[in-house]
Amino acid sequence: VDNTAQDWYVKHFGGVPGIRLRYKAADLPGINLNFSDAAGPAPMVPTKGRTLDHIGFEVVNLEAFCARLAASGVKLDVPYRKTQTGLGLAFFTDPWGTYVELTEGLAAF
């Protein structure tokens, strides 16, 4: 069961769970994601359209990765597609409201 953001990113992205300082973390190739609880009485709000609109990941074999996400119940906001320039692209919103961009082939640009 994905009880935390750490669990969710470990499950869906193959991250290695751990602790960084006092925060739950998930290590992915080239990045360490740190997770903390929301502080204060204000509710969490989605990132899309805010100062930090989205985060992005470059994914090898993006079409298959998107199919695995969808099969596990993740709703893609923008389903996998290839742009006219050949860039693979998809977007989804994680369970905590973080808008996530997935790309394949971005290094060519």
PDB file as gemmi writes it, atoms N, CA and C in Angstrom:
CRYST1    1.000    1.000    1.000  90.00  90.00  90.00 P 1                      
ATOM      1  N   VAL A   1       0.849  -1.182   0.000  1.00  0.00           N  
ATOM      2  CA  VAL A   1       0.000   0.000   0.000  1.00  0.00           C  
ATOM      3  C   VAL A   1       0.890   1.238   0.000  1.00  0.00           C  
ATOM      4  N   ASP A   2       0.557   2.211  -0.826  1.00  0.00           N  
ATOM      5  CA  ASP A   2       1.326   3.456  -0.916  1.00  0.00           C  
ATOM      6  C   ASP A   2       0.809   4.425   0.135  1.00  0.00           C  
ATOM      7  N   ASN A   3       1.336   4.339   1.350  1.00  0.00           N  
ATOM      8  CA  ASN A   3       0.860   5.203   2.429  1.00  0.00           C  
ATOM      9  C   ASN A   3       1.501   6.578   2.414  1.00  0.00           C  
ATOM     10  N   THR A   4       2.651   6.687   1.805  1.00  0.00           N  
ATOM     11  CA  THR A   4       3.369   7.955   1.805  1.00  0.00           C  
ATOM     12  C   THR A   4       3.873   8.266   0.402  1.00  0.00           C  
ATOM     13  N   ALA A   5       4.274   9.506   0.200  1.00  0.00           N  
ATOM     14  CA  ALA A   5       4.863   9.894  -1.079  1.00  0.00           C  
ATOM     15  C   ALA A   5       6.120   9.068  -1.339  1.00  0.00           C  
ATOM     16  N   GLN A   6       6.879   8.808  -0.288  1.00  0.00           N  
ATOM     17  CA  GLN A   6       8.072   7.980  -0.444  1.00  0.00           C  
ATOM     18  C   GLN A   6       7.687   6.606  -0.999  1.00  0.00           C  
ATOM     19  N   ASP A   7       6.688   5.959  -0.394  1.00  0.00           N  
ATOM     20  CA  ASP A   7       6.241   4.643  -0.864  1.00  0.00           C  
ATOM     21  C   ASP A   7       5.805   4.709  -2.326  1.00  0.00           C  
ATOM     22  N   TRP A   8       5.068   5.768  -2.674  1.00  0.00           N  
ATOM     23  CA  TRP A   8       4.523   5.902  -4.016  1.00  0.00           C  
ATOM     24  C   TRP A   8       5.638   6.024  -5.058  1.00  0.00           C  
ATOM     25  N   TYR A   9       6.631   6.884  -4.793  1.00  0.00           N  
ATOM     26  CA  TYR A   9       7.725   7.074  -5.757  1.00  0.00           C  
ATOM     27  C   TYR A   9       8.648   5.859  -5.809  1.00  0.00           C  
ATOM     28  N   VAL A  10       8.795   5.160  -4.698  1.00  0.00           N  
ATOM     29  CA  VAL A  10       9.568   3.914  -4.716  1.00  0.00           C  
ATOM     30  C   VAL A  10       8.851   2.901  -5.607  1.00  0.00           C  
ATOM     31  N   LYS A  11       7.545   2.744  -5.417  1.00  0.00           N  
ATOM     32  CA  LYS A  11       6.774   1.768  -6.188  1.00  0.00           C  
ATOM     33  C   LYS A  11       6.740   2.102  -7.677  1.00  0.00           C  
ATOM     34  N   HIS A  12       6.398   3.337  -8.022  1.00  0.00           N  
ATOM     35  CA  HIS A  12       6.160   3.681  -9.423  1.00  0.00           C  
ATOM     36  C   HIS A  12       7.413   4.057 -10.204  1.00  0.00           C  
ATOM     37  N   PHE A  13       8.440   4.550  -9.522  1.00  0.00           N  
ATOM     38  CA  PHE A  13       9.658   4.964 -10.212  1.00  0.00           C  
ATOM     39  C   PHE A  13      10.854   4.078  -9.895  1.00  0.00           C  
ATOM     40  N   GLY A  14      10.659   3.074  -9.045  1.00  0.00           N  
ATOM     41  CA  GLY A  14      11.766   2.183  -8.708  1.00  0.00           C  
ATOM     42  C   GLY A  14      12.803   2.837  -7.821  1.00  0.00           C  
ATOM     43  N   GLY A  15      12.400   3.849  -7.066  1.00  0.00           N  
ATOM     44  CA  GLY A  15      13.339   4.530  -6.170  1.00  0.00           C  
ATOM     45  C   GLY A  15      13.791   3.626  -5.036  1.00  0.00           C  
ATOM     46  N   VAL A  16      14.936   3.965  -4.471  1.00  0.00           N  
ATOM     47  CA  VAL A  16      15.469   3.249  -3.315  1.00  0.00           C  
ATOM     48  C   VAL A  16      15.102   4.068  -2.081  1.00  0.00           C  
ATOM     49  N   PRO A  17      14.305   3.491  -1.158  1.00  0.00           N  
ATOM     50  CA  PRO A  17      13.881   4.253   0.019  1.00  0.00           C  
ATOM     51  C   PRO A  17      15.025   4.466   0.997  1.00  0.00           C  
ATOM     52  N   GLY A  18      14.976   5.582   1.698  1.00  0.00           N  
ATOM     53  CA  GLY A  18      15.985   5.877   2.702  1.00  0.00           C  
ATOM     54  C   GLY A  18      15.603   7.104   3.499  1.00  0.00           C  
ATOM     55  N   ILE A  19      16.567   7.594   4.230  1.00  0.00           N  
ATOM     56  CA  ILE A  19      16.409   8.801   5.038  1.00  0.00           C  
ATOM     57  C   ILE A  19      17.538   9.755   4.661  1.00  0.00           C  
ATOM     58  N   ARG A  20      17.225  11.016   4.475  1.00  0.00           N  
ATOM     59  CA  ARG A  20      18.227  12.049   4.219  1.00  0.00           C  
ATOM     60  C   ARG A  20      18.010  13.108   5.286  1.00  0.00           C  
ATOM     61  N   LEU A  21      18.995  13.262   6.158  1.00  0.00           N  
ATOM     62  CA  LEU A  21      18.863  14.067   7.360  1.00  0.00           C  
ATOM     63  C   LEU A  21      17.691  13.499   8.159  1.00  0.00           C  
ATOM     64  N   ARG A  22      16.614  14.251   8.329  1.00  0.00           N  
ATOM     65  CA  ARG A  22      15.454  13.728   9.065  1.00  0.00           C  
ATOM     66  C   ARG A  22      14.254  13.453   8.161  1.00  0.00           C  
ATOM     67  N   TYR A  23      14.464  13.502   6.865  1.00  0.00           N  
ATOM     68  CA  TYR A  23      13.370  13.359   5.906  1.00  0.00           C  
ATOM     69  C   TYR A  23      13.369  11.985   5.250  1.00  0.00           C  
ATOM     70  N   LYS A  24      12.174  11.458   5.015  1.00  0.00           N  
ATOM     71  CA  LYS A  24      12.052  10.270   4.186  1.00  0.00           C  
ATOM     72  C   LYS A  24      12.540  10.655   2.798  1.00  0.00           C  
ATOM     73  N   ALA A  25      13.173   9.706   2.106  1.00  0.00           N  
ATOM     74  CA  ALA A  25      13.755  10.002   0.804  1.00  0.00           C  
ATOM     75  C   ALA A  25      13.570   8.820  -0.137  1.00  0.00           C  
ATOM     76  N   ALA A  26      13.702   9.098  -1.423  1.00  0.00           N  
ATOM     77  CA  ALA A  26      13.737   8.071  -2.457  1.00  0.00           C  
ATOM     78  C   ALA A  26      14.839   8.471  -3.430  1.00  0.00           C  
ATOM     79  N   ASP A  27      15.803   7.600  -3.603  1.00  0.00           N  
ATOM     80  CA  ASP A  27      16.893   7.854  -4.541  1.00  0.00           C  
ATOM     81  C   ASP A  27      16.534   7.276  -5.905  1.00  0.00           C  
ATOM     82  N   LEU A  28      16.606   8.131  -6.928  1.00  0.00           N  
ATOM     83  CA  LEU A  28      16.415   7.745  -8.320  1.00  0.00           C  
ATOM     84  C   LEU A  28      17.699   8.115  -9.045  1.00  0.00           C  
ATOM     85  N   PRO A  29      17.972   7.548 -10.213  1.00  0.00           N  
ATOM     86  CA  PRO A  29      19.191   7.928 -10.921  1.00  0.00           C  
ATOM     87  C   PRO A  29      19.301   9.448 -11.096  1.00  0.00           C  
ATOM     88  N   GLY A  30      20.335  10.028 -10.547  1.00  0.00           N  
ATOM     89  CA  GLY A  30      20.601  11.452 -10.700  1.00  0.00           C  
ATOM     90  C   GLY A  30      19.853  12.376  -9.761  1.00  0.00           C  
ATOM     91  N   ILE A  31      19.032  11.836  -8.846  1.00  0.00           N  
ATOM     92  CA  ILE A  31      18.261  12.710  -7.966  1.00  0.00           C  
ATOM     93  C   ILE A  31      17.923  12.008  -6.655  1.00  0.00           C  
ATOM     94  N   ASN A  32      17.829  12.796  -5.622  1.00  0.00           N  
ATOM     95  CA  ASN A  32      17.343  12.317  -4.328  1.00  0.00           C  
ATOM     96  C   ASN A  32      16.113  13.142  -4.000  1.00  0.00           C  
ATOM     97  N   LEU A  33      14.959  12.474  -3.907  1.00  0.00           N  
ATOM     98  CA  LEU A  33      13.720  13.159  -3.540  1.00  0.00           C  
ATOM     99  C   LEU A  33      13.559  13.084  -2.029  1.00  0.00           C  
ATOM    100  N   ASN A  34      13.313  14.231  -1.399  1.00  0.00           N  
ATOM    101  CA  ASN A  34      13.072  14.278   0.039  1.00  0.00           C  
ATOM    102  C   ASN A  34      11.610  14.628   0.282  1.00  0.00           C  
ATOM    103  N   PHE A  35      11.011  13.994   1.280  1.00  0.00           N  
ATOM    104  CA  PHE A  35       9.593  14.181   1.562  1.00  0.00           C  
ATOM    105  C   PHE A  35       9.401  14.620   3.000  1.00  0.00           C  
ATOM    106  N   SER A  36       8.557  15.629   3.191  1.00  0.00           N  
ATOM    107  CA  SER A  36       8.217  16.071   4.546  1.00  0.00           C  
ATOM    108  C   SER A  36       6.718  16.332   4.603  1.00  0.00           C  
ATOM    109  N   ASP A  37       6.185  16.317   5.807  1.00  0.00           N  
ATOM    110  CA  ASP A  37       4.767  16.595   5.977  1.00  0.00           C  
ATOM    111  C   ASP A  37       4.504  18.077   5.762  1.00  0.00           C  
ATOM    112  N   ALA A  38       3.290  18.401   5.317  1.00  0.00           N  
ATOM    113  CA  ALA A  38       2.890  19.799   5.177  1.00  0.00           C  
ATOM    114  C   ALA A  38       2.789  20.412   6.569  1.00  0.00           C  
ATOM    115  N   ALA A  39       3.299  21.609   6.710  1.00  0.00           N  
ATOM    116  CA  ALA A  39       3.281  22.285   8.009  1.00  0.00           C  
ATOM    117  C   ALA A  39       2.142  23.293   8.070  1.00  0.00           C  
ATOM    118  N   GLY A  40       1.562  23.444   9.234  1.00  0.00           N  
ATOM    119  CA  GLY A  40       0.544  24.466   9.445  1.00  0.00           C  
ATOM    120  C   GLY A  40      -0.846  24.005   9.060  1.00  0.00           C  
ATOM    121  N   PRO A  41      -1.805  24.891   9.281  1.00  0.00           N  
ATOM    122  CA  PRO A  41      -3.209  24.527   9.061  1.00  0.00           C  
ATOM    123  C   PRO A  41      -3.667  24.635   7.600  1.00  0.00           C  
ATOM    124  N   ALA A  42      -2.871  25.269   6.749  1.00  0.00           N  
ATOM    125  CA  ALA A  42      -3.299  25.444   5.356  1.00  0.00           C  
ATOM    126  C   ALA A  42      -3.284  24.098   4.635  1.00  0.00           C  
ATOM    127  N   PRO A  43      -4.298  23.821   3.840  1.00  0.00           N  
ATOM    128  CA  PRO A  43      -4.320  22.555   3.104  1.00  0.00           C  
ATOM    129  C   PRO A  43      -3.293  22.558   1.978  1.00  0.00           C  
ATOM    130  N   MET A  44      -2.835  21.373   1.608  1.00  0.00           N  
ATOM    131  CA  MET A  44      -1.939  21.264   0.461  1.00  0.00           C  
ATOM    132  C   MET A  44      -2.739  21.582  -0.793  1.00  0.00           C  
ATOM    133  N   VAL A  45      -2.099  22.242  -1.743  1.00  0.00           N  
ATOM    134  CA  VAL A  45      -2.751  22.578  -3.008  1.00  0.00           C  
ATOM    135  C   VAL A  45      -1.901  22.053  -4.159  1.00  0.00           C  
ATOM    136  N   PRO A  46      -2.522  21.770  -5.299  1.00  0.00           N  
ATOM    137  CA  PRO A  46      -1.762  21.287  -6.452  1.00  0.00           C  
ATOM    138  C   PRO A  46      -0.711  22.302  -6.907  1.00  0.00           C  
ATOM    139  N   THR A  47       0.352  21.795  -7.544  1.00  0.00           N  
ATOM    140  CA  THR A  47       1.428  22.676  -8.006  1.00  0.00           C  
ATOM    141  C   THR A  47       1.108  23.351  -9.339  1.00  0.00           C  
ATOM    142  N   LYS A  48       0.296  22.718 -10.180  1.00  0.00           N  
ATOM    143  CA  LYS A  48       0.047  23.240 -11.528  1.00  0.00           C  
ATOM    144  C   LYS A  48      -0.500  24.663 -11.461  1.00  0.00           C  
ATOM    145  N   GLY A  49       0.153  25.559 -12.202  1.00  0.00           N  
ATOM    146  CA  GLY A  49      -0.275  26.950 -12.252  1.00  0.00           C  
ATOM    147  C   GLY A  49       0.297  27.813 -11.131  1.00  0.00           C  
ATOM    148  N   ARG A  50       1.142  27.246 -10.299  1.00  0.00           N  
ATOM    149  CA  ARG A  50       1.740  27.999  -9.190  1.00  0.00           C  
ATOM    150  C   ARG A  50       3.203  28.298  -9.522  1.00  0.00           C  
ATOM    151  N   THR A  51       3.921  28.884  -8.578  1.00  0.00           N  
ATOM    152  CA  THR A  51       5.321  29.239  -8.814  1.00  0.00           C  
ATOM    153  C   THR A  51       6.129  28.028  -9.249  1.00  0.00           C  
ATOM    154  N   LEU A  52       5.961  26.907  -8.561  1.00  0.00           N  
ATOM    155  CA  LEU A  52       6.566  25.654  -8.994  1.00  0.00           C  
ATOM    156  C   LEU A  52       5.463  24.867  -9.678  1.00  0.00           C  
ATOM    157  N   ASP A  53       5.367  25.012 -10.996  1.00  0.00           N  
ATOM    158  CA  ASP A  53       4.277  24.406 -11.758  1.00  0.00           C  
ATOM    159  C   ASP A  53       4.392  22.894 -11.788  1.00  0.00           C  
ATOM    160  N   HIS A  54       5.585  22.377 -12.063  1.00  0.00           N  
ATOM    161  CA  HIS A  54       5.740  20.934 -12.173  1.00  0.00           C  
ATOM    162  C   HIS A  54       7.198  20.534 -11.996  1.00  0.00           C  
ATOM    163  N   ILE A  55       7.386  19.236 -11.797  1.00  0.00           N  
ATOM    164  CA  ILE A  55       8.732  18.662 -11.810  1.00  0.00           C  
ATOM    165  C   ILE A  55       8.802  17.742 -13.019  1.00  0.00           C  
ATOM    166  N   GLY A  56       9.993  17.376 -13.435  1.00  0.00           N  
ATOM    167  CA  GLY A  56      10.115  16.544 -14.620  1.00  0.00           C  
ATOM    168  C   GLY A  56      11.131  15.436 -14.453  1.00  0.00           C  
ATOM    169  N   PHE A  57      10.886  14.346 -15.157  1.00  0.00           N  
ATOM    170  CA  PHE A  57      11.787  13.205 -15.184  1.00  0.00           C  
ATOM    171  C   PHE A  57      11.999  12.781 -16.624  1.00  0.00           C  
ATOM    172  N   GLU A  58      13.244  12.493 -16.972  1.00  0.00           N  
ATOM    173  CA  GLU A  58      13.577  11.889 -18.258  1.00  0.00           C  
ATOM    174  C   GLU A  58      13.503  10.369 -18.060  1.00  0.00           C  
ATOM    175  N   VAL A  59      12.750   9.681 -18.899  1.00  0.00           N  
ATOM    176  CA  VAL A  59      12.488   8.254 -18.718  1.00  0.00           C  
ATOM    177  C   VAL A  59      12.875   7.498 -19.982  1.00  0.00           C  
ATOM    178  N   VAL A  60      13.630   6.411 -19.808  1.00  0.00           N  
ATOM    179  CA  VAL A  60      13.944   5.520 -20.919  1.00  0.00           C  
ATOM    180  C   VAL A  60      12.736   4.622 -21.158  1.00  0.00           C  
ATOM    181  N   ASN A  61      12.362   4.447 -22.418  1.00  0.00           N  
ATOM    182  CA  ASN A  61      11.190   3.655 -22.814  1.00  0.00           C  
ATOM    183  C   ASN A  61       9.922   4.221 -22.172  1.00  0.00           C  
ATOM    184  N   LEU A  62       9.697   5.494 -22.426  1.00  0.00           N  
ATOM    185  CA  LEU A  62       8.597   6.232 -21.813  1.00  0.00           C  
ATOM    186  C   LEU A  62       7.222   5.641 -22.136  1.00  0.00           C  
ATOM    187  N   GLU A  63       7.017   5.193 -23.353  1.00  0.00           N  
ATOM    188  CA  GLU A  63       5.701   4.655 -23.704  1.00  0.00           C  
ATOM    189  C   GLU A  63       5.351   3.465 -22.806  1.00  0.00           C  
ATOM    190  N   ALA A  64       6.278   2.552 -22.581  1.00  0.00           N  
ATOM    191  CA  ALA A  64       6.036   1.393 -21.715  1.00  0.00           C  
ATOM    192  C   ALA A  64       5.876   1.828 -20.260  1.00  0.00           C  
ATOM    193  N   PHE A  65       6.665   2.822 -19.834  1.00  0.00           N  
ATOM    194  CA  PHE A  65       6.555   3.332 -18.463  1.00  0.00           C  
ATOM    195  C   PHE A  65       5.159   3.915 -18.229  1.00  0.00           C  
ATOM    196  N   CYS A  66       4.648   4.678 -19.191  1.00  0.00           N  
ATOM    197  CA  CYS A  66       3.301   5.258 -19.071  1.00  0.00           C  
ATOM    198  C   CYS A  66       2.245   4.160 -19.033  1.00  0.00           C  
ATOM    199  N   ALA A  67       2.446   3.111 -19.811  1.00  0.00           N  
ATOM    200  CA  ALA A  67       1.499   1.994 -19.799  1.00  0.00           C  
ATOM    201  C   ALA A  67       1.490   1.327 -18.424  1.00  0.00           C  
ATOM    202  N   ARG A  68       2.663   1.178 -17.795  1.00  0.00           N  
ATOM    203  CA  ARG A  68       2.729   0.594 -16.448  1.00  0.00           C  
ATOM    204  C   ARG A  68       2.054   1.506 -15.430  1.00  0.00           C  
ATOM    205  N   LEU A  69       2.288   2.816 -15.544  1.00  0.00           N  
ATOM    206  CA  LEU A  69       1.615   3.750 -14.633  1.00  0.00           C  
ATOM    207  C   LEU A  69       0.097   3.622 -14.758  1.00  0.00           C  
ATOM    208  N   ALA A  70      -0.396   3.648 -15.990  1.00  0.00           N  
ATOM    209  CA  ALA A  70      -1.844   3.561 -16.227  1.00  0.00           C  
ATOM    210  C   ALA A  70      -2.398   2.237 -15.710  1.00  0.00           C  
ATOM    211  N   ALA A  71      -1.678   1.153 -15.922  1.00  0.00           N  
ATOM    212  CA  ALA A  71      -2.139  -0.164 -15.464  1.00  0.00           C  
ATOM    213  C   ALA A  71      -2.206  -0.237 -13.940  1.00  0.00           C  
ATOM    214  N   SER A  72      -1.403   0.584 -13.269  1.00  0.00           N  
ATOM    215  CA  SER A  72      -1.419   0.581 -11.800  1.00  0.00           C  
ATOM    216  C   SER A  72      -2.387   1.624 -11.236  1.00  0.00           C  
ATOM    217  N   GLY A  73      -3.167   2.271 -12.121  1.00  0.00           N  
ATOM    218  CA  GLY A  73      -4.199   3.192 -11.662  1.00  0.00           C  
ATOM    219  C   GLY A  73      -3.843   4.665 -11.724  1.00  0.00           C  
ATOM    220  N   VAL A  74      -2.663   5.004 -12.224  1.00  0.00           N  
ATOM    221  CA  VAL A  74      -2.279   6.414 -12.344  1.00  0.00           C  
ATOM    222  C   VAL A  74      -2.957   6.997 -13.581  1.00  0.00           C  
ATOM    223  N   LYS A  75      -3.697   8.095 -13.376  1.00  0.00           N  
ATOM    224  CA  LYS A  75      -4.375   8.764 -14.496  1.00  0.00           C  
ATOM    225  C   LYS A  75      -3.400   9.758 -15.122  1.00  0.00           C  
ATOM    226  N   LEU A  76      -3.134   9.587 -16.396  1.00  0.00           N  
ATOM    227  CA  LEU A  76      -2.257  10.523 -17.105  1.00  0.00           C  
ATOM    228  C   LEU A  76      -3.072  11.741 -17.520  1.00  0.00           C  
ATOM    229  N   ASP A  77      -2.650  12.922 -17.099  1.00  0.00           N  
ATOM    230  CA  ASP A  77      -3.320  14.168 -17.492  1.00  0.00           C  
ATOM    231  C   ASP A  77      -3.109  14.431 -18.978  1.00  0.00           C  
ATOM    232  N   VAL A  78      -1.913  14.146 -19.457  1.00  0.00           N  
ATOM    233  CA  VAL A  78      -1.576  14.210 -20.877  1.00  0.00           C  
ATOM    234  C   VAL A  78      -0.981  12.850 -21.213  1.00  0.00           C  
ATOM    235  N   PRO A  79      -1.739  11.993 -21.922  1.00  0.00           N  
ATOM    236  CA  PRO A  79      -1.225  10.658 -22.240  1.00  0.00           C  
ATOM    237  C   PRO A  79       0.049  10.728 -23.083  1.00  0.00           C  
ATOM    238  N   TYR A  80       0.792   9.631 -23.078  1.00  0.00           N  
ATOM    239  CA  TYR A  80       2.029   9.548 -23.855  1.00  0.00           C  
ATOM    240  C   TYR A  80       1.764   9.933 -25.305  1.00  0.00           C  
ATOM    241  N   ARG A  81       2.688  10.732 -25.817  1.00  0.00           N  
ATOM    242  CA  ARG A  81       2.653  11.083 -27.240  1.00  0.00           C  
ATOM    243  C   ARG A  81       4.054  11.475 -27.655  1.00  0.00           C  
ATOM    244  N   LYS A  82       4.283  11.466 -28.942  1.00  0.00           N  
ATOM    245  CA  LYS A  82       5.545  11.967 -29.492  1.00  0.00           C  
ATOM    246  C   LYS A  82       5.245  13.274 -30.194  1.00  0.00           C  
ATOM    247  N   THR A  83       6.060  14.269 -29.924  1.00  0.00           N  
ATOM    248  CA  THR A  83       5.882  15.558 -30.596  1.00  0.00           C  
ATOM    249  C   THR A  83       6.404  15.454 -32.028  1.00  0.00           C  
ATOM    250  N   GLN A  84       6.165  16.490 -32.814  1.00  0.00           N  
ATOM    251  CA  GLN A  84       6.644  16.507 -34.200  1.00  0.00           C  
ATOM    252  C   GLN A  84       8.164  16.420 -34.274  1.00  0.00           C  
ATOM    253  N   THR A  85       8.831  16.842 -33.204  1.00  0.00           N  
ATOM    254  CA  THR A  85      10.295  16.794 -33.181  1.00  0.00           C  
ATOM    255  C   THR A  85      10.828  15.462 -32.662  1.00  0.00           C  
ATOM    256  N   GLY A  86       9.934  14.539 -32.278  1.00  0.00           N  
ATOM    257  CA  GLY A  86      10.352  13.221 -31.818  1.00  0.00           C  
ATOM    258  C   GLY A  86      10.494  13.074 -30.313  1.00  0.00           C  
ATOM    259  N   LEU A  87      10.205  14.135 -29.582  1.00  0.00           N  
ATOM    260  CA  LEU A  87      10.285  14.080 -28.121  1.00  0.00           C  
ATOM    261  C   LEU A  87       9.104  13.292 -27.573  1.00  0.00           C  
ATOM    262  N   GLY A  88       9.365  12.290 -26.731  1.00  0.00           N  
ATOM    263  CA  GLY A  88       8.307  11.584 -26.024  1.00  0.00           C  
ATOM    264  C   GLY A  88       7.866  12.427 -24.840  1.00  0.00           C  
ATOM    265  N   LEU A  89       6.563  12.490 -24.579  1.00  0.00           N  
ATOM    266  CA  LEU A  89       6.044  13.408 -23.572  1.00  0.00           C  
ATOM    267  C   LEU A  89       4.779  12.854 -22.934  1.00  0.00           C  
ATOM    268  N   ALA A  90       4.634  13.062 -21.625  1.00  0.00           N  
ATOM    269  CA  ALA A  90       3.406  12.732 -20.895  1.00  0.00           C  
ATOM    270  C   ALA A  90       3.404  13.542 -19.606  1.00  0.00           C  
ATOM    271  N   PHE A  91       2.218  13.748 -19.026  1.00  0.00           N  
ATOM    272  CA  PHE A  91       2.076  14.449 -17.746  1.00  0.00           C  
ATOM    273  C   PHE A  91       1.083  13.687 -16.873  1.00  0.00           C  
ATOM    274  N   PHE A  92       1.300  13.728 -15.562  1.00  0.00           N  
ATOM    275  CA  PHE A  92       0.326  13.225 -14.599  1.00  0.00           C  
ATOM    276  C   PHE A  92       0.447  14.049 -13.331  1.00  0.00           C  
ATOM    277  N   THR A  93      -0.524  13.918 -12.452  1.00  0.00           N  
ATOM    278  CA  THR A  93      -0.497  14.573 -11.150  1.00  0.00           C  
ATOM    279  C   THR A  93      -0.417  13.477 -10.098  1.00  0.00           C  
ATOM    280  N   ASP A  94       0.587  13.567  -9.220  1.00  0.00           N  
ATOM    281  CA  ASP A  94       0.722  12.530  -8.197  1.00  0.00           C  
ATOM    282  C   ASP A  94      -0.370  12.701  -7.136  1.00  0.00           C  
ATOM    283  N   PRO A  95      -0.520  11.745  -6.228  1.00  0.00           N  
ATOM    284  CA  PRO A  95      -1.606  11.821  -5.239  1.00  0.00           C  
ATOM    285  C   PRO A  95      -1.543  13.028  -4.301  1.00  0.00           C  
ATOM    286  N   TRP A  96      -0.420  13.736  -4.262  1.00  0.00           N  
ATOM    287  CA  TRP A  96      -0.274  14.900  -3.381  1.00  0.00           C  
ATOM    288  C   TRP A  96      -0.386  16.208  -4.135  1.00  0.00           C  
ATOM    289  N   GLY A  97      -0.746  16.140  -5.431  1.00  0.00           N  
ATOM    290  CA  GLY A  97      -0.980  17.343  -6.213  1.00  0.00           C  
ATOM    291  C   GLY A  97       0.214  17.859  -6.990  1.00  0.00           C  
ATOM    292  N   THR A  98       1.313  17.121  -6.999  1.00  0.00           N  
ATOM    293  CA  THR A  98       2.487  17.547  -7.769  1.00  0.00           C  
ATOM    294  C   THR A  98       2.295  17.165  -9.226  1.00  0.00           C  
ATOM    295  N   TYR A  99       2.337  18.171 -10.095  1.00  0.00           N  
ATOM    296  CA  TYR A  99       2.215  17.949 -11.526  1.00  0.00           C  
ATOM    297  C   TYR A  99       3.567  17.469 -12.027  1.00  0.00           C  
ATOM    298  N   VAL A 100       3.604  16.355 -12.759  1.00  0.00           N  
ATOM    299  CA  VAL A 100       4.856  15.719 -13.153  1.00  0.00           C  
ATOM    300  C   VAL A 100       4.905  15.574 -14.669  1.00  0.00           C  
ATOM    301  N   GLU A 101       6.006  16.060 -15.250  1.00  0.00           N  
ATOM    302  CA  GLU A 101       6.262  15.916 -16.679  1.00  0.00           C  
ATOM    303  C   GLU A 101       7.221  14.751 -16.885  1.00  0.00           C  
ATOM    304  N   LEU A 102       6.904  13.896 -17.840  1.00  0.00           N  
ATOM    305  CA  LEU A 102       7.773  12.795 -18.215  1.00  0.00           C  
ATOM    306  C   LEU A 102       8.222  13.016 -19.655  1.00  0.00           C  
ATOM    307  N   THR A 103       9.511  12.898 -19.907  1.00  0.00           N  
ATOM    308  CA  THR A 103      10.027  13.072 -21.248  1.00  0.00           C  
ATOM    309  C   THR A 103      10.940  11.908 -21.608  1.00  0.00           C  
ATOM    310  N   GLU A 104      11.130  11.713 -22.906  1.00  0.00           N  
ATOM    311  CA  GLU A 104      12.135  10.785 -23.419  1.00  0.00           C  
ATOM    312  C   GLU A 104      12.753  11.429 -24.647  1.00  0.00           C  
ATOM    313  N   GLY A 105      14.055  11.626 -24.604  1.00  0.00           N  
ATOM    314  CA  GLY A 105      14.769  12.217 -25.729  1.00  0.00           C  
ATOM    315  C   GLY A 105      15.052  13.698 -25.583  1.00  0.00           C  
ATOM    316  N   LEU A 106      14.892  14.242 -24.392  1.00  0.00           N  
ATOM    317  CA  LEU A 106      15.074  15.687 -24.177  1.00  0.00           C  
ATOM    318  C   LEU A 106      16.526  16.124 -24.413  1.00  0.00           C  
ATOM    319  N   ALA A 107      17.479  15.236 -24.194  1.00  0.00           N  
ATOM    320  CA  ALA A 107      18.890  15.592 -24.368  1.00  0.00           C  
ATOM    321  C   ALA A 107      19.214  16.014 -25.796  1.00  0.00           C  
ATOM    322  N   ALA A 108      18.410  15.583 -26.758  1.00  0.00           N  
ATOM    323  CA  ALA A 108      18.643  15.942 -28.157  1.00  0.00           C  
ATOM    324  C   ALA A 108      18.328  17.397 -28.453  1.00  0.00           C  
ATOM    325  N   PHE A 109      17.675  18.071 -27.503  1.00  0.00           N  
ATOM    326  CA  PHE A 109      17.288  19.456 -27.724  1.00  0.00           C  
ATOM    327  C   PHE A 109      18.214  20.338 -26.977  1.00  0.00           C  
TER     328      PHE A 109                                                      
END                                                                             
